Amino acid sequence: MSENNAMTLAPKKSFLKRNLPVVSTAGPISIWMIIFVMLPLLYILFISFMSRDVYGNIEYTFTTDNYKEMIQPLYLKVIWKSLKLAFLTTVICLVVGYPLAYYIASKPSKLAAKLLMLVMIPYWTSSLVRLFSINQLGMPNGFLNLLLLKLGIVSEPVDFLFSDGIVIMGLLTAMLPFSVLPLYSSIEKLDKSLLEASKDLGANPAKTFIKVTIPLTMPGIVGCVLLVFIPSLGMYYVPEMLGGGKVMLIGTLIKNQFLMTKNWPFGASLAILLILITLAMMWIYTRVGKLDELEVG
């Protein structure tokens, strides 16, 4: 019996010995993710099907009313506006970030590293400081109005504050680096010989860009869309500070449900909606580009 026990224990010990490096390195991260990510998400999903009483406490009775409430015109308007502003921010970041990333990728590696550092320099300051600066620029006596008045474009100051435009400007300042980095990573790996071959075959620069450059850098483009659209959709402090309560987006709505109206079940259902949108975007990315080709940094 003792020999049989020793023989059965030997494979177990060898299995633990072989997997000890994996367990010691991935184990703490896995435990951290389970405790602080998976369990809170499961709880959010759970309470999204609960209800609340008149005092704002959670009543543990199953209901789908929270999800039905989202289709009311008021909330559909907020969701649509959030999607629209996130889409506009993504398009502008792509239009601005692609040429910038292409320019940086065309430079030598040392100069490219310095240019990427310049892109990241705004993140050395607090995001609230940057948003406060944008708020000052949009004031009636701010720089933008003084410039427009000086150029004669307007005859009186324009009210930029608490508008969709200034919120998009705030989102751009926060999201532009996240568009440049994946685009640079994809463009930097572009095989330049293919561009030369396209030119030798008689294609003009515009056709080469459409037929060769864009398809080859599609993983970076889709990565840019992911990294910009999803955070822009759920970001709440930008419309909170620049919108002044007049620009309501889904992130602000979720924050209000949890902190102000104390309607945690409805706020949880809105949070689940954001997660579903994120999963849909990830699915689209896996269909269009390869996930392992997105390298940021």
C-alpha positions as CSV (number, residue, x, y, z in Angstrom):
1,M,0.0,0.0,0.0
2,S,2.8,2.4,0.8
3,E,4.5,1.8,-2.5
4,N,1.2,2.4,-4.4
5,N,0.6,5.6,-2.5
6,A,4.1,6.8,-3.3
7,M,3.5,6.0,-7.0
8,T,0.2,8.0,-7.0
9,L,1.7,10.9,-5.2
10,A,4.8,11.2,-7.5
11,P,2.8,12.3,-10.6
12,K,1.0,14.9,-8.4
13,K,4.3,16.3,-7.1
14,S,5.8,16.4,-10.6
15,F,2.6,18.2,-11.9
16,L,2.9,20.8,-9.1
17,K,6.6,21.2,-9.7
18,R,6.0,21.7,-13.5
19,N,3.3,24.3,-13.0
20,L,4.7,26.1,-10.0
21,P,6.2,29.0,-12.1
22,V,2.8,29.5,-13.8
23,V,0.9,29.4,-10.6
24,S,3.3,31.7,-8.8
25,T,3.2,34.3,-11.5
26,A,-0.4,34.1,-12.9
27,G,-2.0,33.0,-9.6
28,P,-1.9,36.4,-7.8
29,I,-3.2,38.3,-10.9
30,S,-5.9,35.7,-11.4
31,I,-7.0,36.0,-7.8
32,W,-6.9,39.8,-8.0
33,M,-9.1,39.8,-11.2
34,I,-11.6,37.4,-9.7
35,I,-12.0,39.4,-6.5
36,F,-11.9,42.9,-7.9
37,V,-13.2,42.5,-11.4
38,M,-15.3,39.3,-12.0
39,L,-17.2,39.3,-8.7
40,P,-18.2,43.0,-8.9
41,L,-19.3,42.5,-12.4
42,L,-21.4,39.5,-11.4
43,Y,-22.9,41.5,-8.6
44,I,-23.7,44.4,-11.0
45,L,-25.4,41.8,-13.3
46,F,-27.3,40.4,-10.4
47,I,-28.7,43.7,-9.1
48,S,-29.6,44.8,-12.6
49,F,-32.5,42.3,-12.3
50,M,-33.5,43.5,-8.9
51,S,-35.8,46.4,-7.9
52,R,-35.6,49.1,-5.3
53,D,-38.0,50.4,-2.6
54,V,-39.1,54.0,-2.0
55,Y,-36.1,54.6,0.2
56,G,-33.6,53.6,-2.5
57,N,-32.7,50.2,-0.9
58,I,-32.3,47.2,-3.2
59,E,-35.2,44.7,-3.0
60,Y,-34.1,41.2,-4.0
61,T,-37.1,40.4,-6.2
62,F,-36.4,39.5,-9.8
63,T,-37.6,41.9,-12.5
64,T,-36.8,43.0,-16.0
65,D,-38.3,46.5,-15.5
66,N,-34.8,48.1,-15.4
67,Y,-34.1,47.0,-18.9
68,K,-37.6,47.9,-20.1
69,E,-37.1,51.4,-18.6
70,M,-34.1,52.0,-20.9
71,I,-36.3,52.1,-24.0
72,Q,-38.2,55.2,-22.7
73,P,-37.6,58.2,-25.1
74,L,-35.7,60.1,-22.4
75,Y,-33.1,57.4,-21.9
76,L,-33.0,56.4,-25.6
77,K,-32.1,60.1,-26.3
78,V,-29.3,59.9,-23.9
79,I,-28.0,56.6,-25.3
80,W,-28.2,57.9,-28.8
81,K,-26.4,61.2,-28.0
82,S,-23.7,59.2,-26.2
83,L,-23.2,57.0,-29.3
84,K,-23.2,60.0,-31.6
85,L,-20.6,62.0,-29.6
86,A,-18.4,58.9,-29.1
87,F,-18.6,58.2,-32.9
88,L,-17.7,61.8,-33.8
89,T,-14.8,61.7,-31.3
90,T,-13.6,58.5,-32.9
91,V,-13.8,59.8,-36.4
92,I,-12.0,63.0,-35.6
93,C,-9.3,61.1,-33.7
94,L,-8.9,58.7,-36.7
95,V,-8.7,61.6,-39.2
96,V,-6.2,63.5,-37.1
97,G,-4.3,60.6,-35.6
98,Y,-3.7,58.6,-38.8
99,P,-1.6,61.3,-40.6
100,L,0.2,62.1,-37.4
101,A,1.0,58.4,-36.8
102,Y,2.1,58.0,-40.4
103,Y,4.4,61.1,-40.1
104,I,5.9,59.7,-36.9
105,A,6.4,56.2,-38.4
106,S,8.2,57.7,-41.4
107,K,10.9,59.2,-39.2
108,P,14.0,57.4,-37.8
109,S,13.4,55.4,-34.7
110,K,15.1,57.8,-32.3
111,L,13.2,60.8,-33.7
112,A,10.0,58.8,-33.7
113,A,10.4,58.0,-30.0
114,K,10.8,61.7,-29.2
115,L,7.7,62.5,-31.3
116,L,5.7,59.9,-29.5
117,M,6.9,61.4,-26.2
118,L,5.5,64.7,-27.3
119,V,2.2,63.1,-28.0
120,M,2.1,61.7,-24.4
121,I,3.4,64.9,-22.7
122,P,-0.2,66.2,-22.1
123,Y,-0.7,63.2,-19.8
124,W,2.0,64.5,-17.5
125,T,-0.6,66.9,-16.2
126,S,-3.9,66.2,-14.5
127,S,-6.9,65.6,-16.7
128,L,-8.9,68.0,-14.6
129,V,-6.4,70.7,-15.3
130,R,-6.6,70.1,-19.0
131,L,-10.4,70.2,-18.9
132,F,-10.4,73.4,-16.9
133,S,-8.1,74.9,-19.5
134,I,-10.6,74.0,-22.2
135,N,-13.4,75.5,-20.1
136,Q,-11.4,78.8,-19.9
137,L,-10.8,78.8,-23.7
138,G,-14.5,78.5,-24.4
139,M,-15.7,81.3,-22.1
140,P,-17.2,84.5,-23.6
141,N,-13.9,86.3,-22.9
142,G,-11.7,83.3,-23.6
143,F,-9.1,82.8,-26.3
144,L,-11.4,81.3,-28.9
145,N,-13.9,84.2,-28.8
146,L,-11.1,86.8,-28.8
147,L,-9.6,85.1,-31.8
148,L,-12.9,84.9,-33.7
149,L,-13.7,88.5,-32.9
150,K,-10.2,89.6,-34.0
151,L,-10.5,87.8,-37.3
152,G,-14.0,89.3,-37.9
153,I,-15.6,85.8,-38.1
154,V,-18.2,86.7,-35.5
155,S,-19.6,90.0,-34.3
156,E,-20.3,89.0,-30.8
157,P,-18.9,86.3,-28.4
158,V,-20.2,82.7,-29.1
159,D,-21.4,80.7,-26.2
160,F,-19.2,77.6,-26.4
161,L,-19.7,76.6,-22.8
162,F,-22.0,73.6,-21.9
163,S,-22.3,72.5,-25.5
164,D,-21.7,69.3,-27.4
165,G,-18.8,70.9,-29.3
166,I,-16.8,71.7,-26.2
167,V,-17.5,68.2,-24.8
168,I,-16.1,66.7,-28.0
169,M,-13.0,68.9,-27.6
170,G,-12.5,67.5,-24.1
171,L,-12.9,64.0,-25.3
172,L,-10.4,64.6,-28.1
173,T,-7.8,65.9,-25.7
174,A,-8.3,62.7,-23.6
175,M,-8.5,60.2,-26.4
176,L,-6.1,61.4,-29.1
177,P,-3.0,59.6,-27.8
178,F,-4.9,56.4,-27.7
179,S,-5.6,56.8,-31.4
180,V,-2.0,57.6,-32.3
181,L,-0.3,54.7,-30.5
182,P,-2.1,51.7,-32.2
183,L,-2.0,53.4,-35.5
184,Y,1.7,54.1,-35.2
185,S,2.3,50.4,-34.2
186,S,0.5,49.2,-37.3
187,I,2.0,51.7,-39.8
188,E,5.5,51.2,-38.4
189,K,5.3,47.5,-39.4
190,L,4.1,48.4,-42.9
191,D,6.2,46.8,-45.6
192,K,7.4,49.8,-47.7
193,S,8.3,47.5,-50.6
194,L,4.6,46.9,-51.2
195,L,4.0,50.6,-51.7
196,E,6.9,50.8,-54.1
197,A,5.5,47.8,-56.0
198,S,2.1,49.5,-56.2
199,K,3.8,52.6,-57.6
200,D,5.7,50.6,-60.2
201,L,2.5,49.0,-61.3
202,G,1.1,52.4,-62.2
203,A,-1.1,53.1,-59.2
204,N,-1.3,56.8,-58.1
205,P,-0.7,57.7,-54.4
206,A,-4.4,57.9,-53.6
207,K,-5.1,54.4,-55.1
208,T,-2.1,53.0,-53.3
209,F,-3.3,54.4,-50.0
210,I,-6.8,53.0,-50.5
211,K,-5.8,49.6,-51.9
212,V,-2.6,48.9,-50.1
213,T,-2.0,51.1,-47.0
214,I,-5.4,51.0,-45.5
215,P,-5.9,47.2,-45.7
216,L,-2.4,46.5,-44.3
217,T,-3.0,48.9,-41.4
218,M,-6.5,47.9,-40.7
219,P,-5.7,46.2,-37.3
220,G,-4.3,49.6,-36.1
221,I,-7.4,51.4,-37.4
222,V,-9.8,49.0,-35.7
223,G,-7.6,49.1,-32.6
224,C,-7.9,52.9,-32.7
225,V,-11.7,52.7,-32.9
226,L,-11.8,50.3,-29.9
227,L,-9.5,52.4,-27.7
228,V,-11.3,55.6,-28.5
229,F,-15.0,54.7,-28.9
230,I,-15.4,52.6,-25.8
231,P,-13.9,55.0,-23.3
232,S,-15.6,58.0,-24.9
233,L,-18.9,56.2,-24.6
234,G,-18.6,55.6,-20.9
235,M,-16.5,58.6,-19.8
236,Y,-18.5,60.8,-17.4
237,Y,-16.2,63.4,-15.9
238,V,-15.7,65.2,-19.3
239,P,-19.4,65.9,-19.9
240,E,-19.8,66.5,-16.2
241,M,-17.2,69.3,-16.2
242,L,-17.6,70.8,-19.6
243,G,-21.2,70.1,-20.2
244,G,-22.3,71.7,-16.9
245,G,-25.3,69.3,-16.5
246,K,-26.7,70.3,-20.0
247,V,-24.9,67.6,-21.9
248,M,-26.1,64.3,-20.4
249,L,-24.3,61.2,-21.6
250,I,-24.7,57.6,-20.6
251,G,-21.7,57.7,-18.3
252,T,-23.1,60.7,-16.4
253,L,-26.5,59.0,-16.3
254,I,-25.0,55.9,-14.7
255,K,-23.1,58.0,-12.1
256,N,-26.3,59.9,-11.2
257,Q,-28.2,56.6,-10.8
258,F,-25.7,55.3,-8.3
259,L,-24.8,58.5,-6.4
260,M,-27.8,60.8,-6.7
261,T,-31.0,59.0,-7.3
262,K,-29.8,55.9,-5.5
263,N,-31.4,53.7,-8.2
264,W,-28.7,51.1,-8.2
265,P,-30.6,48.4,-10.2
266,F,-31.3,50.8,-13.1
267,G,-27.7,52.1,-13.0
268,A,-26.5,48.5,-13.0
269,S,-28.6,47.7,-16.1
270,L,-27.1,50.8,-17.9
271,A,-23.6,49.5,-16.9
272,I,-24.5,46.1,-18.3
273,L,-25.5,47.8,-21.6
274,L,-22.1,49.5,-21.8
275,I,-20.5,46.1,-21.2
276,L,-22.5,44.5,-24.0
277,I,-21.5,47.3,-26.3
278,T,-17.9,46.7,-25.4
279,L,-18.2,43.0,-26.1
280,A,-19.9,43.8,-29.4
281,M,-16.9,46.1,-30.3
282,M,-14.5,43.4,-29.4
283,W,-16.3,40.8,-31.5
284,I,-16.2,43.2,-34.5
285,Y,-12.5,43.7,-33.9
286,T,-11.9,39.9,-33.9
287,R,-13.8,39.7,-37.2
288,V,-12.0,42.6,-38.9
289,G,-8.5,42.5,-37.4
290,K,-6.4,40.1,-35.4
291,L,-6.3,40.8,-31.7
292,D,-2.7,39.8,-31.3
293,E,-1.6,42.4,-33.9
294,L,-2.6,45.3,-31.7
295,E,0.6,46.3,-30.0
296,V,0.5,49.6,-28.1
297,G,3.8,51.1,-27.0
